Amino acid sequence: MPIAPARIRAYTLTTALGHGCRPHLQALSEMRPGLRPWTQEEASVQSWAGVVDGLDGVRLPARLAEFDCRNNRLAELALGGDGFVEQVEAARDRHGPSRIGLFLGTSTAGIRHTEQCYRRHFEENTPDLGDDLRFAFTHAYVSLADYCRRRLRLSGPAMVISTACSSGAKTFAAAQRALSAGLCDAAVVGGVDTLCATTLLGFHALGLLSPTPCTPWGQGRTGISIGEGAAFALLEGDGDAEDDGVSLLGFGESTDAYHIASPHPQGDGAVSAMRAALDSAGLGADAIDYINLHGTGTAANDLSEDRAVARVFGETVVASATKGWTGHTLGAAGAVEAVISLICLREGLIPGTLNTTTFDPDLSTCLIRDSAPRPIARVLSNAFGFAGNNCALVFGRTSCA
Amino acid sequence: MRLTVTGIGIVGPGLADWTDARPVLAGHRPYIADSLKVTTPIGLNPNERRRATLATRLALDAARQATAGQPHGGDDEDATTLATVFASADGDMGLIDSMCRDIYQHRVAPSPTVFQNSVHNAVSGYWSIAEGCRGPSTSLAAGDGTFAAGLLEAATQVACSASSVLLVAFEVPAPELLHPHRPFGSAFACALWLEAAAPSEDHATCALAVREDEQPLTPMPDAPLEALRRTNPAARALPLLAAIAAGRSTVIRLPYWPGLQLEVRLGPGA
């Protein structure tokens, strides 16, 4: 059943590639990497990571100081990109603060702050975790939405979606529904996740962390590289669309019902998410000009997604994976890659697949290796997460809606 | 937004299931804050079953109660496409504690099993595996307004899809070190099977509205139940469940965000 497209008024992102859309466009166009060797002693694993520089120097507004933690600092830094805050302020003036919804994704919120309190407790024998844990403002999932809601002075419906690596993508779906149901007239969506010890060591323990930069779709690929990132978009219902604008045209969601940490081998869940996304956009598979794959670089994930893409799109589709640039930004990844897709739509760029020199011959979808300019009208972006949670989004030029 | 509630599940201290809890919540039988009845999840393999955390056990129990007897709750093909919303403010804090203790107290790598179960949507994942349910699933959080956020999201999905949505809310107490920072009184889970409002004499209908004011939140008249409501975000559902149990037409205010409440106008079936 086709949905009403949602206009995307503004978007921004901050990852290891930089702050705002421009450095991302440049890095994607020029095949300039963002990953670097992971050297932090807080999690001694041999790996590469997408680190956002400058977070230690970010200061939250004084009225929101109790929210201080790396995750909310990244949110603060990212919100300042591409005039995003100003665009939200303008929407607030148009609709009123209570008519703007807020839907944000994260997998771990400010858990890094909690880790540091545990570390202090056990290494310095402090009596407890300490009052400066500020649980509700740092650790709690809601802290991300609470921070951004106060920062943007919004008072409408709000929540955090946490479905592992599909979180950021699903916020677009939730926002479109809220707009359709009349709960709000505009919505801020996105995702924020920051590097932390439990995530790095946890993926390492599962044998999914690559010791070298991740190589999505690569022959002999060795796993993911983790990145931190934040991306935001401002959605509005239809109306006074500019001709060169971009819209959310469709979304599809599903679960695998298969395994808690492994995708369905034939990509059943991914297939139903992609088909639902096309259906909700009222489009056939041949209408998609480019697929931004989930493409994490683990053996099982890429194999499953490859099978799924081939089942929905055949083997001649134009697709690539961009995690070689940013690392896998986990709960933010769906939003980060949605915004990368929007940049590519607007700028007419097909990004390549960084780091991968030899593609796995067992995978049937041929990926684009080198970035190249090419006008595109519609993009599908995949985000799949632990516990088999899948989301596919379709974006397009508003004139194509 | 208007909804029909056609299935309910509940697990809490002294509230073994909906059949057991209904007369208590309706005020026909006194509430005794007894121990928690924890069941073994059905439909998971022996490993998954053995390792299932308290949060998973309670949530799956409540979800199963709400789906039992549904026209689409059995082996019907629709059960495999059912959309679900899992609402929990803080998820499984015991798993976070376990990983942090492994890293900083025992100086070993966190257990891979604990890590994969620590994602907020693990409970939703186990439900989907147990039931073979491949429909969309959203796991969400909104602090002490998490139940209201879950109900609103589920209602929005019903409104947009005209299909059934299963809402599951759960919350379990934090382990020792985290408990002072998030002091939940007891574990609690509940589930609602929600459908588009249809005239029916058997089922409660509710109309939801987001209200920008600070009315008194609907309390529980019974002091121990009110204590449970106040000390567990999932138990913020109790006034709604109590009104349904009593078959009352009433208006309930649920906490959502500061200055923002969810109003539930509960009507008779028809």
Interface residues (C-beta under 8 A of the other chain):
Chain A: M1 I3 S98 S107 I111 T114 E115 Y118 R119 H121 F122 E123 D128 L129 L133 F135 A136 H139 A140 Y141 V142 A145 D146 R149 S155 G156 P157 A158 M159 V160 I161 S162 T163 A164 K170 A174 R177 A178 S180 A181 L183 A197 T198 L201 G202 F203 H204 A205 L206 G207 E253 S254 T255 D256 A257 Y258 H259 I260 A261 D268 G269 S272 G385 F386 A387 G388 N389
Chain B: M1 E48 T80 A89 D90 G91 I96 M99 C100 R101 I103 Y104 Q105 A109 P110 S111 P112 F115 Q116 N117 S118 V119 H120 N121 A122 S124 G125 Y126 S128 I129 E131 G132 C133 R134 G135 P136 S137 T138 S139 L140 A141 A142 G143 T146 A149 L152 E153 T156 Q157 A159 C160 S161 L177 L178 P180 H181 R182 V210 E212 Y256 W257 G259 L260
